């Protein structure tokens, strides 16, 4: 399938699994979709299975966005907690599209949990509560992390995946290794048909040494090897060291969550001659995530980096990363968008494109590791192998048959999908990043008239009832149910209780009959739970968990930690401590933070 066909399917509102070999352009298509969907007035929740993957696409982890944190399953206590959580209800209902990148590393149980949470919070039995879901990734890449001998729990084997039944968009274009022998090797690995000619091609690169004058990224399986190599090379430079320490804002827990997902180190030591890699995108400044360079000078305390690819010299300034939840900035860190780049781990290389790499596969420990490392490089001549073991070229055997099914489904879909290359052309550089959302101007004027009248009756300024931006959003999305109304930015539970009936009546009276029926069919009316006032929900929870509002004792702290480390069920711990699930999770996070 071509990129433009995949984009067409996604823009048509279909839930999709967007896949393809490394270099096929999955991230490009995803970014195009996010941009265009946003311009159409849709709210896109952009998430990924890991923090590192999330930084590549400017999103957050699915664990954070979903609000499910470290849970590995949902029990009845969790379900009641979700139903009473107005904050999460607002977040889930504000979204039209949920994106999950690097799906290969997401456990199937996690996808099932997100599916159930969506149904609960969006008051709908449809898959993911009726959200359009875009799953992105390559199943041949690194699998979900397992403990001990635990079987792999792939996302595509989950009940949620089968219930969603996403359209398969398997991109077959190739932009990274096009026309190169390395592409033949990677495609043979994907087919499970490595032959002597492929082994010989890699064998020729074993022991090859890169040109000393050209900086080359070194990829290792283990972080300890990476740190050792980088510090060894830095220490060999005789010039003075400059230290840059990450600046942070926010609560300790949120800052820790953010710093773990940012590739820039908390403490960065640089010298003239240090080989570095950019770990953020700044197209205006001339660098992207993965750009390689060398520190050539310092100016006003900041490093000047000469790019390897273009010889352009860039003065590197501080870069800010933020953790945003519910449109509020929870944490922010500031650091130079650089890290030492004589060596990096194979895991951290996911999503990068490299001109050359020295790769040590002698300590590969999981299927897909060699595939990920090799696929980072643009050509076979850029691959310098220092070692390889029997695991390095293995891929998970269960994926082969499934991959063939995916290709077949995608080919069938491609035959039914028009080529819209002209309609969906690449974005021009001069195109503005944002444009005003189109809205129903007649409905907007009706809402303004109602707001003026309501404000006069209540004796309050008009903006207290609703800001213009809220009215514009109402006129653009025209919600006809309580659930949809609570998804509008600026229209939370409080305003829903006070003004919801008025607003819904205005919209329903304005819409033609067929539009009302279509919206009702698309999104069922919210169940009674959605309309329960917050005070009643809180009272119900307090009645069920009478001690939830009481101060924790040191004995209870110790009991909770012990239960957590013994892997006791949440149900049992709630009953023993007489606390709500939400109270337990908050307290546990505090205790684990103190221990770390």
C-alpha positions as semicolon CSV with decimal commas, in nm:
position;residue;x (nm);y (nm);z (nm)
1;X;0,000;0,000;0,000
2;X;0,120;0,350;-0,079
3;X;0,158;0,615;0,191
4;X;-0,117;0,829;0,039
5;X;-0,359;0,537;0,041
6;X;-0,291;0,468;0,409
7;X;-0,344;0,835;0,486
8;X;-0,675;0,829;0,298
9;X;-0,802;0,532;0,502
10;X;-0,707;0,702;0,828
11;X;-0,866;1,034;0,732
12;X;-1,186;0,846;0,645
13;X;-1,218;0,770;1,017
14;X;-1,119;0,404;1,010
15;X;-0,930;0,242;1,297
16;X;-0,601;0,125;1,149
17;X;-0,289;-0,080;1,212
18;X;-0,022;0,120;1,027
19;X;0,278;-0,102;0,964
20;X;0,563;-0,173;0,726
21;X;0,937;-0,227;0,722
22;X;1,175;0,030;0,878
23;X;1,217;0,322;0,641
24;X;0,875;0,279;0,480
25;X;0,756;0,613;0,619
26;X;0,521;0,514;0,903
27;X;0,616;0,817;1,113
28;X;0,577;1,049;0,815
29;X;0,225;0,919;0,744
30;X;0,135;0,938;1,113
31;X;0,251;1,299;1,144
32;X;0,060;1,392;0,826
33;X;-0,254;1,233;0,966
34;X;-0,222;1,407;1,304
35;X;-0,170;1,743;1,134
36;X;-0,464;1,707;0,897
37;X;-0,702;1,554;1,151
38;X;-0,628;1,842;1,388
39;X;-0,700;2,094;1,114
40;X;-1,035;1,924;1,063
41;X;-1,119;1,998;1,428
42;X;-1,047;1,655;1,573
43;X;-0,864;1,605;1,901
44;X;-0,587;1,348;1,864
45;X;-0,436;1,182;2,173
46;X;-0,081;1,091;2,068
47;X;0,076;0,814;2,277
48;X;0,339;0,542;2,254
49;X;0,425;0,221;2,435
50;X;0,749;0,365;2,578
51;X;0,868;0,706;2,689
52;X;1,148;0,715;2,430
53;X;0,909;0,635;2,148
54;X;0,671;0,903;2,280
55;X;0,938;1,173;2,253
56;X;0,989;1,086;1,886
57;X;0,628;1,174;1,804
58;X;0,575;1,453;2,058
59;X;0,333;1,253;2,270
60;X;0,312;1,079;2,607
61;X;0,310;0,715;2,714
62;X;-0,015;0,522;2,691
63;X;0,031;0,441;3,062
64;X;0,023;0,810;3,148
65;X;-0,253;0,918;2,911
66;X;-0,482;0,632;3,008
67;X;-0,439;0,708;3,380
68;X;-0,388;0,335;3,444
69;X;-0,028;0,373;3,558
70;X;0,139;0,054;3,682
71;X;-0,177;-0,156;3,698
72;X;-0,155;-0,487;3,516
73;X;-0,529;-0,558;3,528
74;X;-0,861;-0,395;3,619
75;X;-1,074;-0,529;3,902
76;X;-1,408;-0,408;4,030
77;X;-1,246;-0,154;4,261
78;X;-1,059;-0,001;3,965
79;X;-1,374;0,011;3,758
80;X;-1,561;0,201;4,028
81;X;-1,262;0,436;4,064
82;X;-1,268;0,503;3,688
83;X;-1,641;0,572;3,688
84;X;-1,594;0,830;3,963
85;X;-1,292;0,998;3,800
86;X;-1,422;1,314;3,632
87;X;-1,072;1,416;3,526
88;X;-1,016;1,101;3,322
89;X;-1,374;1,109;3,193
90;X;-1,306;1,456;3,056
91;X;-0,978;1,345;2,894
92;X;-1,125;1,037;2,728
93;X;-1,433;1,217;2,600
94;X;-1,235;1,512;2,468
95;X;-1,043;1,278;2,234
96;X;-1,166;1,175;1,891
97;X;-0,862;0,970;1,796
98;X;-0,620;0,761;2,003
99;X;-0,275;0,695;1,854
100;X;-0,047;0,427;2,005
101;X;0,300;0,410;1,847
102;X;0,559;0,129;1,879
103;X;0,277;-0,119;1,932
104;X;0,519;-0,413;1,910
105;X;0,642;-0,333;2,263
106;X;0,296;-0,301;2,419
107;X;0,159;-0,595;2,618
108;X;-0,175;-0,731;2,501
109;X;-0,309;-0,709;2,857
110;X;-0,235;-0,335;2,854
111;X;-0,433;-0,287;2,531
112;X;-0,724;-0,480;2,685
113;X;-0,715;-0,251;2,990
114;X;-0,718;0,064;2,776
115;X;-1,010;-0,075;2,576
116;X;-1,208;-0,142;2,893
117;X;-1,123;0,199;3,040
118;X;-1,241;0,369;2,721
119;X;-1,572;0,185;2,737
120;X;-1,625;0,278;3,102
121;X;-1,529;0,644;3,070
122;X;-1,701;0,703;2,736
123;X;-2,014;0,509;2,843
124;X;-2,014;0,298;2,529
125;X;-1,978;-0,074;2,459
126;X;-1,819;-0,007;2,120
127;X;-1,448;-0,096;2,080
128;X;-1,244;0,163;2,271
129;X;-1,567;0,346;2,351
130;X;-1,608;0,456;1,990
131;X;-1,266;0,621;1,953
132;X;-1,086;0,597;1,623
133;X;-0,769;0,404;1,711
134;X;-0,445;0,423;1,514
135;X;-0,195;0,151;1,609
136;X;0,152;0,200;1,461
137;X;0,455;-0,023;1,454
138;X;0,649;-0,312;1,306
139;X;0,585;-0,643;1,482
140;X;0,929;-0,773;1,380
141;X;1,095;-0,513;1,601
142;X;1,156;-0,539;1,975
143;X;0,878;-0,732;2,156
144;X;0,711;-0,653;2,492
145;X;0,945;-0,677;2,789
146;X;0,889;-0,998;2,984
147;X;0,986;-1,120;3,329
148;X;1,178;-1,446;3,348
149;X;1,022;-1,718;3,135
150;X;0,693;-1,535;3,093
151;X;0,541;-1,590;2,748
152;X;0,531;-1,294;2,511
153;X;0,200;-1,110;2,537
154;X;0,174;-0,938;2,197
155;X;-0,082;-0,664;2,144
156;X;-0,213;-0,831;1,828
157;X;-0,313;-1,142;2,026
158;X;-0,530;-0,943;2,268
159;X;-0,908;-0,946;2,281
160;X;-0,906;-0,568;2,227
161;X;-0,721;-0,601;1,895
162;X;-0,966;-0,860;1,764
163;X;-1,264;-0,659;1,883
164;X;-1,131;-0,344;1,717
165;X;-1,051;-0,535;1,394
166;X;-0,836;-0,250;1,258
167;X;-0,793;-0,197;0,885
168;X;-0,443;-0,304;0,782
169;X;-0,230;-0,040;0,612
170;X;0,099;-0,213;0,527
171;X;0,322;0,046;0,360
172;X;0,545;-0,111;0,098
173;X;0,744;0,196;-0,010
174;X;1,105;0,214;0,104
175;X;1,305;0,530;0,167
176;X;1,586;0,433;0,401
177;X;1,769;0,146;0,228
178;X;1,614;0,176;-0,119
179;X;1,817;-0,010;-0,383
180;X;2,078;-0,137;-0,136
181;X;2,195;-0,488;-0,046
182;X;2,101;-0,421;0,316
183;X;1,737;-0,402;0,212
184;X;1,767;-0,753;0,066
185;X;1,901;-0,879;0,400
186;X;1,623;-0,713;0,602
187;X;1,349;-0,836;0,370
188;X;1,492;-1,189;0,385
189;X;1,485;-1,168;0,766
190;X;1,120;-1,060;0,754
191;X;1,037;-1,358;0,532
192;X;1,240;-1,599;0,745
193;X;1,443;-1,688;0,437
194;X;1,801;-1,585;0,513
195;X;2,028;-1,757;0,264
196;X;2,403;-1,793;0,218
197;X;2,419;-1,480;0,004
198;X;2,272;-1,273;0,289
199;X;2,503;-1,427;0,549
200;X;2,798;-1,357;0,321
201;X;2,693;-0,994;0,280
202;X;2,695;-0,948;0,658
203;X;3,014;-1,152;0,696
204;X;3,190;-0,906;0,467
205;X;3,103;-0,627;0,710
206;X;3,232;-0,820;1,014
207;X;3,560;-0,673;1,132
208;X;3,544;-0,378;0,891
209;X;3,672;-0,058;1,048
210;X;3,516;0,282;0,978
211;X;3,724;0,575;0,864
212;X;3,877;0,731;1,178
213;X;3,809;1,080;1,042
214;X;3,432;1,025;1,021
215;X;3,227;0,997;1,344
216;X;3,033;0,670;1,349
217;X;2,756;0,576;1,594
218;X;2,828;0,258;1,790
219;X;2,531;0,043;1,884
220;X;2,544;-0,199;2,179
221;X;2,290;-0,430;2,338
222;X;2,361;-0,324;2,698
223;X;2,365;0,021;2,854
224;X;2,675;-0,054;3,065
225;X;2,880;-0,099;2,747
226;X;2,747;0,229;2,607
227;X;2,837;0,433;2,914
228;X;3,181;0,278;2,929
229;X;3,260;0,358;2,564
230;X;3,134;0,717;2,586
231;X;3,323;0,800;2,905
232;X;3,639;0,637;2,774
233;X;3,639;0,850;2,459
234;X;3,549;1,168;2,648
235;X;3,832;1,112;2,898
236;X;4,079;1,072;2,610
237;X;4,019;1,434;2,504
238;X;4,259;1,669;2,681
239;X;4,054;1,992;2,654
240;X;3,850;2,141;2,939
241;X;3,514;1,994;3,037
242;X;3,190;2,190;3,048
243;X;2,906;2,047;3,257
244;X;2,539;2,109;3,180
245;X;2,283;2,005;3,444
246;X;1,918;1,951;3,358
247;X;1,682;2,208;3,509
248;X;1,343;2,078;3,625
249;X;1,001;2,210;3,726
250;X;0,709;2,016;3,871
251;X;0,645;1,749;4,132
252;X;0,917;1,492;4,189
253;X;0,707;1,205;4,053
254;X;0,613;1,386;3,732
255;X;0,968;1,514;3,678
256;X;1,103;1,161;3,720
257;X;0,846;1,030;3,472
258;X;0,948;1,296;3,220
259;X;1,325;1,259;3,261
260;X;1,298;0,884;3,203
261;X;1,137;0,949;2,866
262;X;1,383;1,217;2,753
263;X;1,698;1,103;2,576
264;X;1,902;1,399;2,699
265;X;2,100;1,308;3,015
266;X;2,047;1,482;3,348
267;X;2,419;1,567;3,356
268;X;2,595;1,625;3,025
269;X;2,971;1,663;3,005
270;X;3,110;1,811;2,684
271;X;3,452;1,894;2,546
272;X;3,574;2,034;2,217
273;X;3,601;1,728;1,995
274;X;3,318;1,536;2,165
275;X;3,097;1,336;1,931
276;X;2,732;1,410;1,997
277;X;2,386;1,329;1,873
278;X;2,082;1,556;1,876
279;X;1,789;1,405;2,067
280;X;1,512;1,643;1,963
281;X;1,368;1,794;1,648
282;X;1,419;2,158;1,554
283;X;1,377;2,197;1,181
284;X;1,426;2,573;1,194
285;X;1,764;2,530;1,366
286;X;1,864;2,262;1,116
287;X;1,870;1,942;1,321
288;X;1,645;1,644;1,391
289;X;1,646;1,357;1,636
290;X;1,945;1,142;1,539
291;X;2,152;1,416;1,367
292;X;2,522;1,352;1,434
293;X;2,790;1,612;1,490
294;X;3,098;1,716;1,679
295;X;3,156;1,996;1,930
296;X;3,399;2,239;1,765
297;X;3,384;2,537;2,002
298;X;3,196;2,705;2,288
299;X;3,033;3,048;2,256
300;X;2,872;3,230;2,549
301;X;2,886;2,904;2,739
302;X;2,695;2,711;2,473
303;X;2,845;2,446;2,241
304;X;2,888;2,496;1,867
305;X;2,823;2,165;1,690
306;X;2,935;2,090;1,336
307;X;2,687;1,859;1,166
308;X;2,840;1,551;1,009
309;X;2,602;1,541;0,713
310;X;2,616;1,906;0,602
311;X;2,915;2,060;0,786
312;X;2,674;2,328;0,908
313;X;2,770;2,475;1,246
314;X;2,485;2,514;1,495
315;X;2,492;2,700;1,823
316;X;2,299;2,467;2,052
317;X;2,058;2,629;2,295
318;X;1,858;2,479;2,579
319;X;1,557;2,273;2,476
320;X;1,242;2,228;2,684
321;X;1,044;1,906;2,721
322;X;0,705;1,913;2,889
323;X;0,466;1,659;3,036
324;X;0,114;1,783;2,964
325;X;-0,198;1,619;3,100
326;X;-0,550;1,758;3,064
327;X;-0,406;2,068;2,892
328;X;-0,199;2,146;3,203
329;X;0,179;2,134;3,222
330;X;0,263;1,887;3,499
331;X;0,641;1,891;3,460
332;X;0,909;2,055;3,250
333;X;1,279;1,984;3,202
334;X;1,538;2,197;3,026
335;X;1,867;2,064;2,888
336;X;2,083;2,080;2,579
337;X;1,922;1,846;2,321
338;X;2,243;1,643;2,298
339;X;2,397;1,323;2,427
340;X;2,740;1,174;2,381
341;X;2,725;0,961;2,069
342;X;3,032;0,749;2,039
343;X;2,786;0,476;2,146
344;X;2,413;0,426;2,221
345;X;2,197;0,123;2,303
346;X;2,005;-0,057;2,030
347;X;1,681;0,010;2,218
348;X;1,747;0,386;2,208
349;X;1,825;0,372;1,838
350;X;1,466;0,280;1,746
351;X;1,321;0,542;1,513
352;X;1,659;0,681;1,405
353;X;1,816;0,681;1,059
354;X;2,196;0,661;1,053
355;X;2,446;0,699;0,771
356;X;2,691;0,465;0,943
357;X;2,700;0,253;1,259
358;X;2,949;0,025;1,432
359;X;2,729;-0,252;1,570
360;X;2,813;-0,509;1,836
361;X;2,558;-0,791;1,821
362;X;2,769;-1,036;2,023
363;X;2,550;-0,979;2,333
364;X;2,208;-0,976;2,162
365;X;1,956;-1,121;2,407
366;X;1,615;-1,101;2,241
367;X;1,474;-1,171;1,892
368;X;1,450;-0,859;1,680
369;X;1,755;-0,687;1,830
370;X;1,980;-0,743;1,529
371;X;1,697;-0,649;1,297
372;X;1,641;-0,318;1,475
373;X;2,012;-0,233;1,476
374;X;2,071;-0,315;1,109
375;X;1,758;-0,137;0,995
376;X;1,879;0,192;1,147
377;X;2,148;0,221;0,879
378;X;2,080;0,355;0,530
379;X;2,315;0,123;0,340
380;X;2,520;-0,194;0,386
381;X;2,840;0,006;0,334
382;X;2,750;0,199;0,648
383;X;2,734;-0,120;0,861
384;X;3,048;-0,209;1,060
385;X;2,995;-0,529;1,259
386;X;3,225;-0,596;1,555
387;X;3,052;-0,915;1,668
388;X;2,742;-1,128;1,627
389;X;2,578;-1,420;1,810
390;X;2,309;-1,677;1,730
391;X;2,027;-1,457;1,869
392;X;2,117;-1,150;1,664
393;X;1,947;-1,249;1,338
394;X;1,648;-1,419;1,496
395;X;1,298;-1,280;1,472
396;X;1,001;-1,404;1,669
397;X;0,881;-1,714;1,479
398;X;0,513;-1,653;1,555
399;X;0,519;-1,325;1,360
400;X;0,595;-1,469;1,015
401;X;0,251;-1,618;0,940
402;X;0,073;-1,321;1,091
403;X;0,282;-1,081;0,881
404;X;0,175;-1,263;0,563
405;X;-0,188;-1,227;0,673
406;X;-0,132;-0,855;0,728
407;X;0,017;-0,809;0,381
408;X;-0,273;-0,994;0,220
409;X;-0,533;-0,785;0,407
410;X;-0,350;-0,465;0,315
411;X;-0,330;-0,560;-0,053
412;X;-0,703;-0,622;-0,060
413;X;-0,770;-0,285;0,104
414;X;-0,532;-0,108;-0,136
415;X;-0,728;-0,241;-0,434
416;X;-1,040;-0,076;-0,290
417;X;-0,872;0,254;-0,196
418;X;-0,830;0,537;-0,443
419;X;-0,486;0,683;-0,497
420;X;-0,515;1,035;-0,362
421;X;-0,158;1,148;-0,417
422;X;-0,275;1,477;-0,568
423;X;-0,544;1,540;-0,310
424;X;-0,313;1,466;-0,019
425;X;0,013;1,621;-0,133
426;X;0,308;1,672;0,104
427;X;0,281;1,978;0,324
428;X;0,452;2,281;0,180
429;X;0,714;2,449;0,397
430;X;0,517;2,771;0,388
431;X;0,191;2,614;0,502
432;X;0,090;2,750;0,842
433;X;0,103;2,501;1,128
434;X;-0,246;2,586;1,249
435;X;-0,559;2,728;1,092
436;X;-0,882;2,837;1,255
437;X;-1,126;2,549;1,299
438;X;-1,434;2,585;1,080
439;X;-1,758;2,603;1,277
440;X;-2,129;2,647;1,221
441;X;-2,161;3,027;1,232
442;X;-2,539;3,025;1,265
443;X;-2,521;2,791;1,564
444;X;-2,241;3,003;1,711
445;X;-2,465;3,312;1,701
446;X;-2,750;3,119;1,869
447;X;-2,515;3,010;2,147
448;X;-2,389;3,367;2,192
449;X;-2,749;3,492;2,225
450;X;-2,822;3,223;2,486
451;X;-2,501;3,306;2,675
452;X;-2,591;3,675;2,695
453;X;-2,938;3,595;2,826
454;X;-2,810;3,338;3,078
455;X;-2,538;3,571;3,204
456;X;-2,794;3,847;3,261
457;X;-3,024;3,610;3,452
458;X;-2,738;3,479;3,668
459;X;-2,591;3,825;3,722
460;X;-2,244;3,723;3,598
461;X;-2,020;3,832;3,310
462;X;-2,075;3,643;2,983
463;X;-1,729;3,482;2,992
464;X;-1,819;3,310;3,321
465;X;-2,090;3,117;3,137
466;X;-1,861;3,026;2,844
467;X;-1,566;3,171;2,656
468;X;-1,589;3,235;2,282
469;X;-1,346;2,950;2,217
470;X;-1,583;2,712;2,396
471;X;-1,878;2,832;2,188
472;X;-1,671;2,790;1,871
473;X;-1,586;2,434;1,972
474;X;-1,953;2,363;2,042
475;X;-2,049;2,504;1,702
476;X;-1,777;2,301;1,530
477;X;-1,840;1,963;1,690
478;X;-2,214;2,009;1,762
479;X;-2,244;1,754;2,044
480;X;-2,589;1,601;2,088
481;X;-2,527;1,385;2,397
482;X;-2,405;1,452;2,749
483;X;-2,096;1,242;2,679
484;X;-1,999;1,443;2,372
485;X;-2,072;1,769;2,552
486;X;-1,831;1,682;2,834
487;X;-1,564;1,621;2,572
488;X;-1,566;1,989;2,472
489;X;-1,274;2,188;2,611
490;X;-1,403;2,436;2,868
491;X;-1,719;2,236;2,941
492;X;-1,644;2,017;3,242
493;X;-1,878;1,842;3,488
494;X;-1,965;2,165;3,670
495;X;-2,074;2,350;3,359
496;X;-2,245;2,040;3,228
497;X;-2,460;2,025;3,541
498;X;-2,539;2,398;3,521
499;X;-2,577;2,462;3,149
500;X;-2,579;2,121;2,979
501;X;-2,954;2,090;2,922
502;X;-2,974;2,440;2,770
503;X;-2,683;2,385;2,533
504;X;-2,797;2,041;2,417
505;X;-3,148;2,177;2,345
506;X;-3,007;2,464;2,137
507;X;-2,790;2,227;1,933
508;X;-3,063;1,965;1,886
509;X;-3,317;2,230;1,781
510;X;-3,063;2,372;1,536
511;X;-2,966;2,045;1,367
512;X;-3,182;1,890;1,095
513;X;-3,352;1,563;1,185
514;X;-3,113;1,342;0,986
515;X;-2,808;1,493;1,158
516;X;-2,957;1,429;1,503
517;X;-3,030;1,067;1,415
518;X;-2,682;1,015;1,268
519;X;-2,510;1,149;1,579
520;X;-2,733;0,946;1,809
521;X;-2,650;0,628;1,617
522;X;-2,279;0,707;1,619
523;X;-2,255;0,783;1,990
524;X;-2,514;0,644;2,235
525;X;-2,646;0,865;2,510
526;X;-2,431;0,862;2,823
527;X;-2,553;0,632;3,098
528;X;-2,679;0,767;3,428
529;X;-2,334;0,738;3,586
530;X;-2,198;1,021;3,369
531;X;-2,455;1,262;3,509
532;X;-2,405;1,175;3,875
533;X;-2,275;1,488;4,049
534;X;-1,921;1,468;4,183
535;X;-2,039;1,508;4,543
536;X;-2,259;1,198;4,518
537;X;-1,977;0,994;4,364
538;X;-1,740;1,103;4,641
539;X;-1,996;1,018;4,908
540;X;-2,049;0,674;4,755
541;X;-1,678;0,603;4,754
542;X;-1,640;0,721;5,114
543;X;-1,923;0,492;5,216
544;X;-1,753;0,197;5,046
545;X;-1,405;0,287;5,172
546;X;-1,464;0,470;5,504
547;X;-1,092;0,518;5,579
548;X;-0,991;0,662;5,240
549;X;-0,982;1,018;5,372
550;X;-0,781;0,937;5,685
551;X;-0,409;0,998;5,732
552;X;-0,178;0,703;5,662
553;X;0,022;0,558;5,952
554;X;0,382;0,429;5,924
555;X;0,251;0,079;5,994
556;X;0,010;0,103;5,701
557;X;0,290;0,236;5,478
558;X;0,501;-0,068;5,560
559;X;0,204;-0,302;5,513
560;X;0,130;-0,155;5,169
561;X;0,492;-0,184;5,053
562;X;0,511;-0,542;5,175
563;X;0,188;-0,634;4,995
564;X;0,310;-0,470;4,675
565;X;0,643;-0,656;4,680
566;X;0,461;-0,983;4,754
567;X;0,237;-0,924;4,446
568;X;-0,082;-0,944;4,650
569;X;-0,403;-0,862;4,463
570;X;-0,533;-0,506;4,476
571;X;-0,868;-0,643;4,587
572;X;-0,714;-0,805;4,894
573;X;-0,505;-0,498;4,986
574;X;-0,808;-0,268;4,957
575;X;-1,005;-0,491;5,193
576;X;-0,718;-0,526;5,442
577;X;-0,635;-0,154;5,461
578;X;-0,992;-0,036;5,400
579;X;-0,873;0,206;5,137
580;X;-0,995;0,289;4,786
581;X;-0,785;0,184;4,483
582;X;-0,710;0,548;4,402
583;X;-0,582;0,612;4,755
584;X;-0,359;0,303;4,735
585;X;-0,204;0,400;4,401
586;X;-0,128;0,757;4,513
587;X;0,030;0,637;4,837
588;X;0,226;0,360;4,664
589;X;0,372;0,606;4,414
590;X;0,491;0,825;4,705
591;X;0,650;0,531;4,886
592;X;0,826;0,397;4,577
593;X;0,959;0,744;4,501
594;X;1,113;0,764;4,849
595;X;1,272;0,422;4,805
596;X;1,429;0,505;4,468
